[in-house]
Amino acid sequence: MSDESLADAGPPEPPEPRGALPEYAERVLEVAELIPPGRVMTYGDVAEWLGEGGPRQVGQVMALYGGPVPWWRVVRADGVLLPGHELRALGHYRTEGTPLKEAGRAAEGHVPRIDMKRARWDGGERAERHT
C-alpha cells in the first residue's frame, strides 16, 4: 500500500499495539475478513490466494496480529481446531453454522474437527469484494 493511499484511507481503525502492520500482514488479515461466516480457508489457501508466502507465514501473521479479525476462519488443512483455542473457536463455528465432524470417543478431548469438504471456501467472491 502506498503512502498516498494510506493518507486517503483516513485514520486507522484501532491502532495496533506493535505499531504499523507489515504490508504482508495487512493483506493476510484482509483475506481473513473476506471469508464468509460458516466457511474457512487454510493457511495455505490464504497464501495461494495472495500469491505469496506460504502456510507458515500466514500462520505467523495470524498468531501475531489475528486477534481483531475472524481468526477462527483461517485453519489447518486437516480441520483440527487451533490448539489452546479449541473451545473459543468451537463457539464461533457453532454460532456461524460451520460444518463440523464430531469427534469419535477415541479422539483426545472429544473435540470435533472442521468438515473441510463442506466448510472450505475457495475465495470465489474475490472479484466482487475487491472492486
N, C-alpha and C positions, 0 to 999 in steps of 0.2 A: 504494500500500500504506500503510495507516495505521500510526501509531506503535504502537498496541495489537497489531496483527497481527505487526509486526516483533518485538515483545517475546515473543510466543508462538512465534515461529519458531526460537528458540534462537540459539546463536552462529552467525555467518555461516560458510559454507564458506570456503576460504582468502580472507582479506581482499584486496580489490583494491588494487593499489599506488596508484591515483589517488584513493583514498578511497571513499566510498559512491557506488554507481552511481546515475545518474539513473533515475527510475521508468520512463521510456520504454525505456531501455537494458535494464533488468531484464526488461521484458516481451518485448523482441525476443530476448534470449538464452534466455528460457523457451521461446519458439516454436522456436528453433533446436534446443533439446534434445528437443523433441517429434518432430521429423522422423525417421522410421524409417531405420535403416541401408539403404543402397541406393536411397534416394529423395532428392529435392531440392525446395526451394521457391525461387522467385526472390525478389529483394529486394522487388519489387512485391507478390508473393504474401503475403509476411510483413506488409507494411504493410496490405494489404487485410484479411488475417486479423485483425489487431489493430484495424482500423477507424480508424487514424490514421497520420499521417506518409505518407511515400512512399518510393520506392526509394532515393533519395539519403540520406534519414535513416537507413534501415535499413543501408545500406552504411557510413555513418559510424559507426554503433554497432558493426557487425561489425569495422571496421578498428581502432577504439579498444579495444574490450572483448571481442572474439570469441574470443580465444585459448583460454580454458578450455572452450569448448563446441565441438560438431562444426561448425566454421565452413565446412567444405567442402560442407555440405549446403545452404547459402544461396548462390545462384549468380546469374549474369547470365541474362537471359531468352533469350539466343541460345545458351546452352550452352558458351560459351567459358570455359576454365578461368581462374581468377584470375591475372592477370599477376604474375609473380615468385614464384608459389606453385604453379605448374603440376605440378611433379614430386611435391611433398608431397601435393597434392590427388589426383593421379592414383593414388598409392599407396593412399590411403583408398578411392577409388572402386573400385579393383580388389579390395581386401580385402573391401569390402562388397557387391560384385556390382552396382554402379550401372551401368545400361545406358549404353554409350558408343558413339559413332560414330567409327570410325577415320578419322584424317585422311588426305586424299589427299597424294600426293607433292608437290603444289604448295603445300600448307599450310606456313606458317612453322614450323619446328621439328618438323613431323610430329606434333604433339600432338593427341590425339583431343579431341572435344567430348562433352559430355553429350548423350545422346539424350533430349531434353526430352519428347517424346511418351510415352516409356516410363518415364522416371525421375521426372517431376513428381508431387509429392504434393499433394493438394487439402486436406489438413488434416482429412480425414474422421473421424479418431479424436478430434477436438477435444472432443466432449461427454464421451466416456469418460475421457479423460486429465485433464480439469479438474474432475471431480466428487470 
